[in-house]
Amino acid sequence: MNECLLCTDEDLNRLLDDELPGAERRRLLGLIESDPALADRLRGLRRVDEVLRETYVEVEPPSRERLQDPRRNRVRRVAAAAALFLPLGF
């Protein structure tokens, strides 16, 4: 059986994310060097990875002060009450 068939996209993504142990990483890199189709698959996954990283930049979590703002909590309570009572016809 062709060893390339044993290489899943998950394996290639783990390689891209540097999550493979040394021996498995070396084995996979050797297969990629000897198989142009596998190298193409890796390039395609790398492009997807780059697009996702560029598209979804890290978002800073909201500050504790913002989360504890009483005005925001009141809006949430009113919205929750409306969601409960409006379907009941109140």
N, CA and C of each residue as an Amber inpcrd file, in Angstrom:
protein
   270
   0.8400000  -1.1820000   0.0000000   0.0000000   0.0000000   0.0000000
   0.8860000   1.2460000   0.0000000   0.5060000   2.2130000  -0.7990000
   1.2310000   3.4700000  -0.8740000   1.1630000   4.1900000   0.4690000
   2.3380000   4.5870000   1.0000000   2.3550000   5.2450000   2.3040000
   1.6340000   6.5800000   2.2790000   1.5440000   7.2030000   1.1010000
   0.8470000   8.4740000   0.9650000  -0.6170000   8.3310000   1.3810000
  -1.2050000   7.1840000   1.1260000  -2.6020000   6.9590000   1.4900000
  -2.7900000   6.9390000   3.0000000  -1.7130000   6.6900000   3.7260000
  -1.7880000   6.6630000   5.1810000  -1.6770000   8.0530000   5.7870000
  -1.4210000   9.0630000   4.9690000  -1.2720000  10.4350000   5.4480000
  -2.5980000  11.1620000   5.3010000  -3.2290000  11.4320000   6.4130000
  -4.5070000  12.1320000   6.3820000  -4.2690000  13.6420000   6.4300000
  -5.3180000  14.3980000   6.1210000  -5.2200000  15.8460000   6.2590000
  -4.9610000  16.2170000   7.7150000  -5.4670000  15.4060000   8.6220000
  -5.2120000  15.6520000  10.0410000  -3.7100000  15.5520000  10.3300000
  -3.0570000  14.5370000   9.7600000  -1.6060000  14.3950000   9.9310000
  -0.8830000  15.6300000   9.3910000  -1.3020000  16.0690000   8.2150000
  -0.6430000  17.2290000   7.6000000  -0.9010000  18.4980000   8.4010000
  -2.1020000  18.6490000   8.9220000  -2.3850000  19.8160000   9.7650000
  -1.5900000  19.7800000  11.0580000  -1.4270000  18.5930000  11.6150000
  -0.5990000  18.4690000  12.8310000   0.8440000  18.8420000  12.5210000
   1.3090000  18.5120000  11.3170000   2.6520000  18.9050000  10.8960000
   2.7410000  20.4320000  10.8090000   1.7470000  21.0480000  10.1810000
   1.7340000  22.5070000  10.0640000   1.6910000  23.1930000  11.4270000
   0.9810000  22.5880000  12.3690000   0.8360000  23.1740000  13.7060000
   1.9700000  22.7700000  14.6420000   2.9480000  22.0390000  14.1030000
   4.1020000  21.5840000  14.8890000   3.6650000  20.7370000  16.0960000
   2.7410000  19.8190000  15.8460000   2.2070000  18.9710000  16.9140000
   2.6210000  17.5030000  16.7900000   3.5230000  17.1890000  15.8730000
   3.9430000  15.7980000  15.6900000   5.2120000  15.5100000  16.4750000
   5.2850000  14.3200000  17.0760000   6.5340000  13.9170000  17.7210000
   7.6400000  13.7610000  16.6650000   8.8730000  13.8570000  17.0880000
  10.0270000  13.8620000  16.1980000  10.0500000  12.7820000  15.1370000
   9.8890000  11.5120000  15.5270000   9.9810000  10.4070000  14.5650000
   8.8550000  10.4790000  13.5350000   7.6570000  10.7780000  13.9860000
   6.5210000  10.8580000  13.0640000   6.6960000  12.0530000  12.1160000
   7.2170000  13.1460000  12.6510000   7.4680000  14.3380000  11.8370000
   8.4940000  14.0410000  10.7360000   9.5800000  13.3780000  11.1050000
  10.6160000  13.0390000  10.1230000  10.0810000  12.0950000   9.0550000
   9.2830000  11.1110000   9.4690000   8.6860000  10.1680000   8.5220000
   7.7940000  10.9000000   7.5320000   6.9550000  11.7860000   8.0400000
   6.0270000  12.5180000   7.1830000   6.7690000  13.4720000   6.2500000
   7.7930000  14.1380000   6.7400000   8.5850000  15.0280000   5.8880000
   9.2770000  14.2410000   4.7710000   9.7440000  13.0360000   5.0880000
  10.3530000  12.1850000   4.0650000   9.3490000  11.7980000   2.9890000
   8.1300000  11.4750000   3.4110000   7.0850000  11.1280000   2.4390000
   6.7380000  12.3320000   1.5560000   6.6900000  13.4930000   2.1510000
   6.3550000  14.7060000   1.4000000   7.4350000  15.0030000   0.3600000
   8.6930000  14.8070000   0.7430000   9.8080000  15.0420000  -0.2020000
   9.7450000  14.0970000  -1.3970000   9.2560000  12.8860000  -1.1700000
   9.2620000  11.8930000  -2.2460000   7.9370000  11.8050000  -3.0090000
   6.9280000  12.5420000  -2.5750000   5.6140000  12.4290000  -3.2160000
   5.0650000  13.8180000  -3.5630000   5.1260000  14.2120000  -4.8400000
   4.6490000  15.5430000  -5.2450000   3.1640000  15.7830000  -4.9270000
   2.3350000  14.7490000  -5.0150000   0.9120000  14.9140000  -4.7150000
   0.7050000  15.2550000  -3.2290000   1.4750000  14.6070000  -2.3910000
   1.3890000  14.8800000  -0.9560000   1.9010000  16.2840000  -0.6560000
   2.9660000  16.6880000  -1.3340000   3.4940000  18.0430000  -1.1680000
   2.4560000  19.0800000  -1.6030000   1.7050000  18.7810000  -2.6740000
   0.6360000  19.6820000  -3.1270000  -0.4730000  19.7870000  -2.0800000
  -0.8330000  18.6550000  -1.4950000  -1.8560000  18.6830000  -0.4350000
  -1.4070000  19.5500000   0.7280000  -0.1390000  19.4100000   1.1100000
   0.3860000  20.2080000   2.2170000   0.3650000  21.6940000   1.8630000
   0.7510000  22.0440000   0.6320000   0.7180000  23.4520000   0.2060000
  -0.7070000  24.0090000   0.2600000  -1.6680000  23.2120000  -0.1790000
  -3.0630000  23.6450000  -0.1330000  -3.5380000  23.8970000   1.2900000
  -3.1980000  22.9900000   2.1990000  -3.5800000  23.1620000   3.5960000
  -2.8710000  24.3620000   4.2170000  -1.6240000  24.5860000   3.8120000
  -0.8800000  25.7480000   4.3180000  -1.5540000  27.0480000   3.8720000
  -2.0260000  27.0820000   2.6070000  -2.7190000  28.2840000   2.1090000
  -3.9970000  28.5370000   2.9010000  -4.7660000  27.4840000   3.1560000
  -5.9920000  27.6260000   3.9470000  -5.6570000  28.1500000   5.3370000
  -4.6190000  27.5830000   5.9380000  -4.1890000  28.0000000   7.2720000
  -3.8240000  29.4850000   7.2790000  -3.0900000  29.9270000   6.2610000
  -2.6790000  31.3350000   6.1860000  -3.8870000  32.2560000   6.0360000
  -4.8360000  31.8650000   5.1950000  -6.0380000  32.6840000   5.0010000
  -6.8210000  32.7860000   6.3100000  -6.9630000  31.6720000   7.0040000
  -7.6940000  31.7000000   8.2690000  -6.9910000  32.5630000   9.3020000
  -5.6870000  32.4820000   9.3560000  -4.9420000  33.3000000  10.3240000
  -5.0690000  34.7840000  10.0050000  -5.0840000  35.1290000   8.7230000
  -5.2300000  36.5280000   8.3320000  -6.6580000  37.0230000   8.5610000
  -7.6300000  36.1450000   8.3580000  -9.0330000  36.5380000   8.4600000
  -9.4770000  36.6760000   9.9070000  -9.0940000  35.7270000  10.7210000
  -9.5390000  35.7150000  12.1090000  -8.3960000  36.1170000  13.0300000
  -8.2070000  37.4160000  13.1550000  -7.1780000  37.9110000  14.0600000
  -7.6610000  37.7120000  15.4850000  -6.7330000  37.6810000  16.3880000
  -7.1060000  37.4900000  17.7800000  -7.8920000  38.6900000  18.2820000
  -8.9520000  38.4010000  19.0050000  -9.7840000  39.4390000  19.5780000
  -9.5140000  39.4850000  21.0680000  -9.3060000  40.6820000  21.5560000
  -9.0430000  40.8410000  22.9810000 -10.3320000  40.6220000  23.7610000
 -10.3010000  39.8210000  24.8200000 -11.5220000  39.5900000  25.5950000
 -11.9810000  40.8900000  26.2590000 -13.2730000  41.0080000  26.5380000
 -13.7600000  42.2320000  27.1780000 -13.1770000  42.3880000  28.5710000
 -13.0290000  43.6200000  28.9700000 -12.4670000  43.8850000  30.2950000
 -13.4830000  43.5330000  31.3740000 -12.9990000  43.2970000  32.5680000
 -13.8730000  42.9770000  33.7030000 -14.8380000  44.1300000  33.9650000
 -14.3540000  45.3670000  33.8250000 -15.2150000  46.5260000  34.0580000
 -16.3850000  46.5380000  33.0740000 -16.1060000  46.2180000  31.8230000
 -17.1650000  46.2090000  30.8170000 -18.1850000  45.1250000  31.1180000
 -17.7130000  43.9720000  31.5560000 -18.6260000  42.8830000  31.8720000
 -19.4920000  43.2060000  33.0890000 -18.9560000  43.9900000  34.0140000
 -19.6870000  44.2970000  35.2400000 -20.4710000  45.6020000  35.1480000
 -20.5000000  46.2430000  34.0060000 -21.2290000  47.4890000  33.8220000
 -22.7160000  47.2300000  34.0590000 -23.3310000  47.8990000  35.0650000
 -24.7420000  47.6400000  35.3820000 -25.6870000  47.9530000  34.2190000
 -25.3260000  48.9080000  33.3730000 -26.1790000  49.2250000  32.2280000
 -26.2530000  48.0390000  31.2760000 -25.1240000  47.3720000  31.0580000
 -25.1030000  46.2160000  30.1550000 -25.8960000  45.0580000  30.7590000
 -25.7730000  44.8670000  32.0720000 -26.5110000  43.7890000  32.7320000
 -28.0140000  44.0400000  32.6510000 -28.4420000  45.2980000  32.8010000
 -29.8640000  45.6330000  32.7170000 -30.3980000  45.3160000  31.3180000
 -29.6320000  45.6650000  30.3070000 -30.0460000  45.3870000  28.9300000
 -30.1970000  43.8880000  28.7260000 -29.2830000  43.1170000  29.2670000
 -29.3630000  41.6560000  29.1460000 -30.6140000  41.1140000  29.8360000
 -30.9130000  41.6350000  31.0240000 -32.0950000  41.1630000  31.7520000
 -33.3790000  41.5040000  30.9980000 -33.4520000  42.7140000  30.4580000
 -34.6340000  43.1220000  29.6990000 -34.7730000  42.2570000  28.4470000
 -33.6790000  42.0140000  27.7670000 -33.7220000  41.1820000  26.5640000
 -34.1550000  39.7560000  26.9050000 -33.6750000  39.2150000  28.0050000
 -34.0580000  37.8590000  28.4180000 -35.5420000  37.8100000  28.7720000
 -36.0150000  38.8250000  29.4750000 -37.4330000  38.8670000  29.8350000
 -38.3000000  38.9690000  28.5780000 -37.8880000  39.8030000  27.6340000
 -38.6490000  39.9480000  26.3920000 -38.6930000  38.6260000  25.6330000
 -37.5660000  37.9320000  25.6040000 -37.5160000  36.6480000  24.8940000
 -38.4450000  35.6290000  25.5410000 -38.6460000  35.7270000  26.8480000
 -39.5300000  34.7920000  27.5410000 -41.0010000  35.1650000  27.3850000
 -41.3110000  36.4570000  27.5190000 -42.7080000  36.8710000  27.5710000
 -43.3410000  37.1750000  26.2280000 -42.5910000  37.6310000  25.2610000
 -43.1820000  37.9640000  23.9640000 -43.8560000  36.7660000  23.2840000
 -43.2500000  35.5880000  23.2950000 -43.9280000  34.4400000  22.6710000
 -45.2310000  34.0580000  23.3890000 -45.3490000  34.4390000  24.6580000
 -46.5500000  34.1140000  25.4340000 -47.6570000  35.1480000  25.2380000
 -47.3500000  36.2260000  24.5260000 -48.3490000  37.2410000  24.2400000
 -48.4320000  38.3360000  25.2920000 -47.4710000  38.4770000  26.1370000
 -47.4870000  39.5540000  27.1540000 -46.9020000  40.8040000  26.5990000
